[in-house]
Amino acid sequence: MDEPTRRVLQLFIEMGADSLDLHTLFEAGGNDPTSRERVLNIVARLVDSGDLEPRGGDFYLITDKGRRAVR
């Protein structure tokens, strides 16, 4: 797993949250447009792989698989 992907998943652990919104996840990558686009791509891949679950309204839930991936 690359470092940016790990940072996105680690943010859930650090914040002690099962669910985070996309704006919070942007903090894992930075505020410039390129970084935000990278975070969007990472989140899409994590949803496709089952590490995150979309919850509507730009919220994402970390799954058990996602938690295991950052241990």
C-alpha positions, -999 to +999 in steps of 0.1 A: +000+000+000+014+034-009+019+061+017-010+085+005-035+056+007-022+046+041-026+082+053-063+083+042-070+051+061-049+061+091-070+093+094-100+072+105-078+055+132-062+088+144-096+105+147-112+075+164-140+076+138-158+049+119-171+075+094-155+106+080-166+131+053-147+138+022-136+173+034-119+157+064-102+131+041-088+159+020-066+168+050-047+135+044-035+149+011-034+187+014-055+215+001-042+221-034-064+209-063-039+182-074-038+168-039-076+168-036-079+150-069-054+124-057-075+119-025-106+115-046-089+088-067-076+070-035-111+071-019-126+056-052-100+028-052-106+021-014-143+018-021-137-005-050-114-027-029-139-028+000-117-009+025-142+020+026-180+020+022-198+051+009-225+064+033-240+092+012-235+129+016-198+126+010-193+103+041-173+072+040-172+043+066-139+024+072-146-014+070-129-041+090-108-048+059-097-012+059-088-013+096-067-044+090-049-028+061-034-001+084-023-023+112 
